[in-house]
Amino acid sequence: MIFCMALLLASGTGMADDVIPLEYKHKKDTGKEFEIPVDVDIDRSLLGIHFRERVKDVNVSVSGPDGVVYNEWFTTPAARSVQVDLSPCQDGRYEILFFDADGNEAEGSFLKEED
Protein backbone atom coordinates (compact mmCIF):
# COMPACT_ATOMS: atom_id res chain seq x y z
CA MET A 1 0.00 0.00 0.00
CA ILE A 2 1.40 3.38 -1.00
CA PHE A 3 0.57 6.27 1.30
CA CYS A 4 -0.05 9.57 -0.40
CA MET A 5 0.34 12.80 1.51
CA ALA A 6 -0.58 15.96 -0.31
CA LEU A 7 1.53 18.95 0.65
CA LEU A 8 0.21 22.44 1.16
CA LEU A 9 2.44 24.92 -0.61
CA ALA A 10 2.87 28.63 -0.05
CA SER A 11 0.09 30.96 -1.13
CA GLY A 12 0.09 32.05 -4.72
CA THR A 13 -1.84 34.33 -6.98
CA GLY A 14 -3.60 33.78 -10.26
CA MET A 15 -5.24 30.71 -11.66
CA ALA A 16 -4.10 28.00 -14.05
CA ASP A 17 -5.87 27.25 -17.33
CA ASP A 18 -7.59 24.02 -16.17
CA VAL A 19 -10.42 25.40 -14.04
CA ILE A 20 -12.42 22.81 -12.15
CA PRO A 21 -16.17 23.55 -12.29
CA LEU A 22 -17.95 23.35 -8.95
CA GLU A 23 -21.55 22.46 -8.23
CA TYR A 24 -23.08 24.41 -5.33
CA LYS A 25 -25.64 23.08 -2.85
CA HIS A 26 -27.35 24.57 0.17
CA LYS A 27 -28.33 22.06 2.85
CA LYS A 28 -30.31 24.19 5.31
CA ASP A 29 -33.80 25.36 4.42
CA THR A 30 -33.33 29.05 5.18
CA GLY A 31 -34.71 30.41 1.93
CA LYS A 32 -31.39 31.99 1.03
CA GLU A 33 -28.59 30.54 -0.98
CA PHE A 34 -24.93 31.32 -0.46
CA GLU A 35 -22.04 30.17 -2.60
CA ILE A 36 -18.74 29.45 -0.96
CA PRO A 37 -16.50 32.06 -2.65
CA VAL A 38 -13.91 29.70 -4.11
CA ASP A 39 -12.39 28.79 -7.46
CA VAL A 40 -10.31 25.68 -8.09
CA ASP A 41 -7.82 24.81 -10.82
CA ILE A 42 -5.28 22.13 -11.58
CA ASP A 43 -1.90 22.67 -13.25
CA ARG A 44 -0.12 19.34 -13.67
CA SER A 45 -0.04 18.04 -10.07
CA LEU A 46 -0.68 21.36 -8.34
CA LEU A 47 -4.24 21.91 -7.17
CA GLY A 48 -4.99 25.61 -6.73
CA ILE A 49 -7.67 26.64 -4.23
CA HIS A 50 -8.57 30.33 -4.52
CA PHE A 51 -10.84 31.92 -1.93
CA ARG A 52 -12.15 35.06 -3.65
CA GLU A 53 -13.00 36.77 -0.36
CA ARG A 54 -13.04 36.22 3.39
CA VAL A 55 -14.29 32.82 4.58
CA LYS A 56 -15.01 31.45 8.04
CA ASP A 57 -14.82 27.77 8.95
CA VAL A 58 -14.78 26.20 5.48
CA ASN A 59 -13.60 22.60 5.23
CA VAL A 60 -11.75 21.43 2.12
CA SER A 61 -11.45 17.71 1.45
CA VAL A 62 -9.76 16.07 -1.55
CA SER A 63 -10.07 12.34 -2.17
CA GLY A 64 -8.97 10.03 -4.95
CA PRO A 65 -7.60 6.55 -5.61
CA ASP A 66 -5.55 6.77 -2.38
CA GLY A 67 -8.57 7.80 -0.27
CA VAL A 68 -8.58 11.21 1.43
CA VAL A 69 -5.33 12.93 0.50
CA TYR A 70 -6.04 16.41 1.87
CA ASN A 71 -8.39 17.73 4.53
CA GLU A 72 -8.13 21.22 6.04
CA TRP A 73 -10.31 23.88 7.71
CA PHE A 74 -9.89 27.47 6.50
CA THR A 75 -10.71 30.80 8.07
CA THR A 76 -9.27 33.70 6.11
CA PRO A 77 -9.64 37.43 6.81
CA ALA A 78 -9.26 38.25 3.09
CA ALA A 79 -8.89 36.60 -0.31
CA ARG A 80 -6.31 33.83 -0.22
CA SER A 81 -4.87 31.21 -2.57
CA VAL A 82 -3.21 27.96 -1.58
CA GLN A 83 -1.72 25.17 -3.63
CA VAL A 84 -1.84 21.48 -2.78
CA ASP A 85 0.92 19.33 -4.29
CA LEU A 86 -0.62 16.08 -5.51
CA SER A 87 2.57 14.79 -7.18
CA PRO A 88 3.08 12.00 -4.59
CA CYS A 89 -0.47 10.76 -5.25
CA GLN A 90 -1.67 8.23 -7.82
CA ASP A 91 -3.06 9.38 -11.15
CA GLY A 92 -6.81 9.10 -11.54
CA ARG A 93 -10.10 10.79 -10.74
CA TYR A 94 -10.27 13.03 -7.67
CA GLU A 95 -13.18 14.68 -5.87
CA ILE A 96 -12.98 17.99 -4.02
CA LEU A 97 -15.60 18.99 -1.45
CA PHE A 98 -16.04 22.28 0.37
CA PHE A 99 -18.56 22.73 3.19
CA ASP A 100 -19.22 25.29 5.90
CA ALA A 101 -21.14 25.40 9.18
CA ASP A 102 -24.19 26.94 7.45
CA GLY A 103 -24.71 23.86 5.30
CA ASN A 104 -23.32 25.31 2.09
CA GLU A 105 -21.43 22.90 -0.14
CA ALA A 106 -19.43 23.08 -3.33
CA GLU A 107 -18.08 20.00 -5.04
CA GLY A 108 -16.26 19.09 -8.19
CA SER A 109 -14.06 16.44 -9.73
CA PHE A 110 -10.89 16.43 -11.78
CA LEU A 111 -8.46 14.04 -13.39
CA LYS A 112 -4.85 13.97 -12.21
CA GLU A 113 -2.64 12.68 -15.00
CA GLU A 114 1.05 11.85 -15.11
CA ASP A 115 3.23 14.96 -15.42
C-alpha positions as CSV (number, residue, x, y, z in Angstrom):
1,M,0.0,0.0,0.0
2,I,1.4,3.4,-1.0
3,F,0.6,6.3,1.3
4,C,-0.1,9.6,-0.4
5,M,0.3,12.8,1.5
6,A,-0.6,16.0,-0.3
7,L,1.5,18.9,0.6
8,L,0.2,22.4,1.2
9,L,2.4,24.9,-0.6
10,A,2.9,28.6,-0.1
11,S,0.1,31.0,-1.1
12,G,0.1,32.0,-4.7
13,T,-1.8,34.3,-7.0
14,G,-3.6,33.8,-10.3
15,M,-5.2,30.7,-11.7
16,A,-4.1,28.0,-14.0
17,D,-5.9,27.2,-17.3
18,D,-7.6,24.0,-16.2
19,V,-10.4,25.4,-14.0
20,I,-12.4,22.8,-12.1
21,P,-16.2,23.6,-12.3
22,L,-18.0,23.4,-8.9
23,E,-21.6,22.5,-8.2
24,Y,-23.1,24.4,-5.3
25,K,-25.6,23.1,-2.9
26,H,-27.3,24.6,0.2
27,K,-28.3,22.1,2.8
28,K,-30.3,24.2,5.3
29,D,-33.8,25.4,4.4
30,T,-33.3,29.1,5.2
31,G,-34.7,30.4,1.9
32,K,-31.4,32.0,1.0
33,E,-28.6,30.5,-1.0
34,F,-24.9,31.3,-0.5
35,E,-22.0,30.2,-2.6
36,I,-18.7,29.5,-1.0
37,P,-16.5,32.1,-2.7
38,V,-13.9,29.7,-4.1
39,D,-12.4,28.8,-7.5
40,V,-10.3,25.7,-8.1
41,D,-7.8,24.8,-10.8
42,I,-5.3,22.1,-11.6
43,D,-1.9,22.7,-13.3
44,R,-0.1,19.3,-13.7
45,S,0.0,18.0,-10.1
46,L,-0.7,21.4,-8.3
47,L,-4.2,21.9,-7.2
48,G,-5.0,25.6,-6.7
49,I,-7.7,26.6,-4.2
50,H,-8.6,30.3,-4.5
51,F,-10.8,31.9,-1.9
52,R,-12.1,35.1,-3.6
53,E,-13.0,36.8,-0.4
54,R,-13.0,36.2,3.4
55,V,-14.3,32.8,4.6
56,K,-15.0,31.5,8.0
57,D,-14.8,27.8,8.9
58,V,-14.8,26.2,5.5
59,N,-13.6,22.6,5.2
60,V,-11.8,21.4,2.1
61,S,-11.5,17.7,1.5
62,V,-9.8,16.1,-1.6
63,S,-10.1,12.3,-2.2
64,G,-9.0,10.0,-5.0
65,P,-7.6,6.6,-5.6
66,D,-5.5,6.8,-2.4
67,G,-8.6,7.8,-0.3
68,V,-8.6,11.2,1.4
69,V,-5.3,12.9,0.5
70,Y,-6.0,16.4,1.9
71,N,-8.4,17.7,4.5
72,E,-8.1,21.2,6.0
73,W,-10.3,23.9,7.7
74,F,-9.9,27.5,6.5
75,T,-10.7,30.8,8.1
76,T,-9.3,33.7,6.1
77,P,-9.6,37.4,6.8
78,A,-9.3,38.3,3.1
79,A,-8.9,36.6,-0.3
80,R,-6.3,33.8,-0.2
81,S,-4.9,31.2,-2.6
82,V,-3.2,28.0,-1.6
83,Q,-1.7,25.2,-3.6
84,V,-1.8,21.5,-2.8
85,D,0.9,19.3,-4.3
86,L,-0.6,16.1,-5.5
87,S,2.6,14.8,-7.2
88,P,3.1,12.0,-4.6
89,C,-0.5,10.8,-5.3
90,Q,-1.7,8.2,-7.8
91,D,-3.1,9.4,-11.2
92,G,-6.8,9.1,-11.5
93,R,-10.1,10.8,-10.7
94,Y,-10.3,13.0,-7.7
95,E,-13.2,14.7,-5.9
96,I,-13.0,18.0,-4.0
97,L,-15.6,19.0,-1.5
98,F,-16.0,22.3,0.4
99,F,-18.6,22.7,3.2
100,D,-19.2,25.3,5.9
101,A,-21.1,25.4,9.2
102,D,-24.2,26.9,7.4
103,G,-24.7,23.9,5.3
104,N,-23.3,25.3,2.1
105,E,-21.4,22.9,-0.1
106,A,-19.4,23.1,-3.3
107,E,-18.1,20.0,-5.0
108,G,-16.3,19.1,-8.2
109,S,-14.1,16.4,-9.7
110,F,-10.9,16.4,-11.8
111,L,-8.5,14.0,-13.4
112,K,-4.8,14.0,-12.2
113,E,-2.6,12.7,-15.0
114,E,1.1,11.8,-15.1
115,D,3.2,15.0,-15.4
